[in-house]
Amino acid sequence: MKRQFFILSLSALTLFSCGGSQNTKTNENAKPAENLTADNPSKNEEVTENKEVKEEINVPETFMNFVKKLSDNPDKPVYYLADVDNNENYVYCGNYYYAYPQKNGGYTTIYKRIDSAEYGSMTNWSKAFSFQNKELHNAENALPVPDVSLLIDESKTAGHEADVNSLKELYNKYTSKFLHYIFSDTEPIVRVEIQPLYDDKEWKDSFSDIIRYDNWSSYKWNGEKFVPYDALTEFVKTLPANPDKPFYHKLDSYQIVESYCENNNNYYAFPLKDGGYMALADYNSQCEASMSWKNETYTYKASKLTKVDNVLPLPKAEELLSAEKCQENPSKAEEITKQYNSRPKDFLIYSVDEFGSLSVSMEGNGCEQWGEDDLEFMQSAIYKWNGDSFEKQ
């Protein structure tokens, strides 16, 4: 599906501007509005016969224009529009709008605001609304909320029970401040990250000892709500009981324009000799200013996924360095080897080719400080799955 990306000028009703421009404050304490119509987005308080006060929902005019144009017969899983600030010093700033068709008609819509410097701090928030019969209603419960357990690393909690309880209390108190929603503009998927509140006065430095940093989960819109989504689980459900291929592969790719990222997540399954599969999840996120990789391995037997470690090979440094280059510059080779041996898993990147061969190279997340001359030393080690493990070729 071809992605459309629109850039419009900001309306006078935009709630925030980047770079110190004049701000318009939202009414955080406003009651959920009723009967705010697309034909009259600026409608203020109304008093009905029973004297009920109806308050305005504060959204930009461009958001109302976006929802008014939504089709009564949806032909996409998600509709998207960007209303960015066009400020060269704050490239991500702007309003981002998403709409997800509801099974019974209408849409669940998202209004997201980002204030960010190109390589500086970022603040953002997201609000959900239901849009039916040309009426916009508050739908704050539409956004998924992960459990606090996603933030806490259970392997680090021994002896830190007081901090665990304090962190849980803080999360329950300020849940919305912790959550960062990242929406795809091509698929009905939202990634939810729990971000530590380092700048909050109630945040304790000791919390850093018990949190984990890969604390994100994905959800997919099913026509009624966002439900937990795991592409790996969906993939392994399709695997045949009797394998007829040396390996199976699925690419789960989607774009996130609001952060200029493209996620290319590859899932592989290699048959085990004693039945079932060894599954490899290769998460790859390429953004404008950074790249990140993460690999996880599982066994899949009797319809159950079980995470396992020590499956991916861990080559010695000399297997990943050019012998010729090492002879030309032994001091540089020694320097690279020392860095690699200190934390090898941080330096490795794994990839599977079209024939199922696993390539391992020393180009991973630990190599930011290396220059082009260093990379000339690198070479790949090739492995093949033998039914039990990856075997060096």
N, C-alpha and C positions, 0 to 999 in steps of 0.2 A: 504494500500500500504506500503510495507516495505521500510523504509528509508535507503538509503545508505550514508555512511559518509566516505570519502576518506581523508587520510592525506598524503600529499606529501612533499618532501623537497623543500625548496625555491629555485627558480632559481636565476641566477645572475642578472636577469632583474627586480626582485622585487623592487618596488618603495620605500618602507620604511621598516625599521626593528625596532623592539622594543628594549627598554633598552639601548639606546644610541649607537647602531651600526651605521655603515656608511650608509648614506642616498643617494638616487638618486633623484634629484628634478624633478618633472613633469613640463612640459611646459604648464602652465595655460593659456597662451595667444595664444596657437597654434590654427590655423584655422582648422575647421573640415576637416579631411583627406578624400581623395577620393581614391578608388581603392587600398586599403591596403589589400592584399590577404592573405588568410590563408597559402598558399604555400610559401609566402615570408613575414613573419611577421616583419622582420628587415629592410624592404624596406625603404630607405631614400628618399630625395627629388627627384622628377622627373620633367622634363620640357617637356610639350607637345608642339605640333606644334604652339599653340597660346601663348606659353611662360608662361602658368599658372603654378605656383609653387604648388606642392602637398607635404604636410607635413605628417610626420609620426604620427600615433596614438601611444602613449606610453602606452603599457600594458605589463604585465609579459608574459614570454614565456609559463608559465603554463596556462594562460588564453587562449592563442591562441591554445594550445593543446586541451583545453577543448572544444572550439567552433568547432574545426576541426572534433571532434569525434561526434558531434551532429547528430542524425539520420535525414535522409531525410523524414522519415515517423514517426513522433512523436507518442509515445504511453504513454506519461506522461503529466500532466498539467504544470510541472516545472522540469527542470533538475538542478542539484546542484553539486558543488564540493568545498571542503575546502582545501586550501593550507596554513596550519598554520605554525607558526614559531618554535613550539616545544621548547619554552623557558619557563621553569618551573616557572619563576618569573613573567611572563606576559602571563597568560593562554589564553587570548582571542585574542592575536595578530595574524594577518594573513590576507590572501586574501580569499574572499568568492565570488564564481561565481554562477550566476543563469541564466537560459535561459528559455524563454517563447515562445512556438510555435506561429507563426503568421498564420492567416487564409489563406493567399495567399502564404504560403511557407516562409521558413527562420525562424529566431528567433529574438526576442528582448532580448538582453543579458545585464547583470548587473555585473560590477566589483566593489566590495566593499572592502575597506581596513579598518581594525581596529587596532589601537595602544592603548593598555590598560594594566594597572596593575591589579592584581587580585582584590584588593579592593580599587584601586586608581582611578584617573581620566581616562577618555576614550576619544580619538579623533577618528573620523571616517569620511569617505566620500564615496559617491557612484557615479559611472559614468555609463551611459547607451549607448549601441551601438546596431545598427541593423546589423545582420549577414545574408546576402543573396548571393547566388551564389559564396560562398567562399570569399566574400568581406566584410570587416568590415567598417562600417560608424558610425560617431558620431551621437548619437540620444539623445541629452541632454534633449529634450522636452518630452521624454518618461516617465520620472519620475514625478509622481503626485505632485502638489504643493498646499497645503491647503491654504485657505484664512486666513489672519491675524486675523479675527474675532474668530478663534479657540483658539487663545492665550489670548484674552481679555475677562475678566469677566464683562459683561454688568451691573451686579448688583453692581459693585464697581466703576463705572466710573464717577458718579456724583461728580462734583467739581474737577475732574482730567482731564478735557478736553485737557489741554496742554500736559500732559503726554501721553494721548491716541494718539494724533496726532504725537508726537515725536516717539512713539513706532511704529506706522504704517510706518513712514518714514524710521526708522531703519530697519524694516522687509523688506520693498521694496528694500532697499539698499543692504542688506546682506542676502537675502532670503536663499541662499544655506548654509550659516553658521548656520542658525537657525534650519535647517531640519535634522532630524535623521531618516533614513530609516531602518526598521527592516523587513527582508524578511523571510518567512516561507520556509523551505526546502521540505515540503510535499504538500503544497497547493499553488496555484498561488495568494497568498495574501501578501500584503505589508502593514505594519502599519507605519504611518508617525507621528512622534512626533515633536512638536515645542519646542525646548529647549532654555530657556533664556540664553543670552550671558553675563553671570555674569563677565567673565574675559575680556570682551571687554571694551576699554576705553570710548566708547560712551554709554555704558549701565548705566542707572541711577538707584540708589537704590530705588527711588520712583516708578519705574515700578513695583516693587514687590507688590505694593498696588492694582494694577489693573489687574494682570494676574491670570489665573487659571492654575492649575497644572495637571489636567487630560486632557491636550490638545493634544489628539491624534485622528486620524481618520484612517479608514481602506479602502483599495482599492483592487479590484480583477481584474486580467487580463482577458479580454474577447476575446482575439485573435487579437485585433487591438490596444488596449490601456488599461491602468488602469482606472477603473471606480469606483466611490464611492460604497462601499460595507458595508451593515449592515445586519448581519446574523439574527438579531431579525426581521427586516422588511420582509426578505425572509421567515422566519418561520411563522409569523402571516398570510401571504398571503395563506398559505396552510390550515388554520383552517376552519373547516366546519361551515356553517351558523347555523346548528342545532346540537349542541354538543351531542355526544353520549358517552362521557367519562367524569369522574370527573376532569381530567386535561390532558394537552398535554405537551410533552417534546421533546426538540431537543438538542443534544450535538454538539457543534462546537469546535472540538479539532484539534490543529495543533502544530507542534514543530518548535522551532527557535533555531537551533544548534549554530548559531553565538553568541548567548548570553546564551546558555545552559538553555533555558527556554522551558516550555511546557504550552500552553494556553488551559485550559479546560473551555470554556464558555458554561454555561447551560442556556437554554431559556425555560420558563414554561408559560403556558396559563391556567387560571382558568375561567370557564364560569361565567358570571354575571347573576343574576336573571332577570334583565331587558334587557338582550340581550348583545351580545358582550363578551369581555373577559377582565380579568385583567392579564396583562403580566408581568412576572418577569424575568429580565436579571441578571444572576449571573456570573460576570467576575472573573475568578480565574487564576492567573499567578504564576506558580511555577518555580523558577529559582534556580540555583546552590547555590546562596548565600542569597536568599530572597524569600518571598512570598507576594502576594498582593491580596486583594479582593475588589470588588466593586459591589454593588447591585443597580439596578434602576427598577422602577415600572412604568407601563403605562396602560392606558385603550385603548382597540382596539374596536372601534365602527364605523360602516359605512365606513369600509376600511381606517380608520384613526387612527394612533397612537398618543396618547397625554400623555406626561409625567405627572405623578401625584406623590405627596409626601404623607407621613404619612399613607402609606398602611401597611408597615411591622410593626409588633408589637414591642413595646419597653418595655420589662419586667422590673419589679423592681428588684433591686439587690438581694433581698432575694429569689426571684424565681429562680435565677441562681446559688445559693450557697447551698452547702450541709448543712442542719440543724445540722447534727451530727458534722461536722467539725467546724461549727461556735461555737457550744457549747464547743468544745475542745480548741479552740483558738480564743476567742472573739476579742482580740486586732488585730489579723491578719484579721479577718472578717471585722472589722471596717475599717481597712486600705484599703482593697480591695473595700469595698462599697463606701468609699470616692472618690477613684480614678474613679470608674465606674460612679458615679453620676456627676462628673465634666464634662464628655464628653461621655455619654453612646454609642452613635452611633459608636465611634471609637473602642469600645471594642467588638462589636457584630459580630458574623458570622452566616449567615443563610444558611441552606441547606434543600433540599427537597428530601424525600426518594421515593422509588419505588411505594408507596401507595398514594403519594401526601401530606403526612404530612410535615409540616414545623417545623424544629428543630432550636431553637435559643440558642446559647451558648456564654459565655463570653470569647472568645478566639481570638478576632479580631486583627486589626492592632495596637491597643493601648497597647498590652500586651507584648511587647518585653522585658520589664524590669522584668517580672515575672519569678520566678523559678519553678521547679517541685513541690515544697511544696505548692506554690500558686495554681497551676493548680489542685491539689487534692481537692480544695474547690469547683471546678466548676461542675455544672450539667446543663443539657439542659431543656428548656421549650418547650413543644410540642403544635402546633396549627394546626387547620384544617380549610380549606376554606369552608364557609357556603353560598357562593353566593354573599355576600356583603363585608365580611371582614374575617380576620383570627381569629378564635375563640379558646381560650385556652382549652386544653383537660385536 
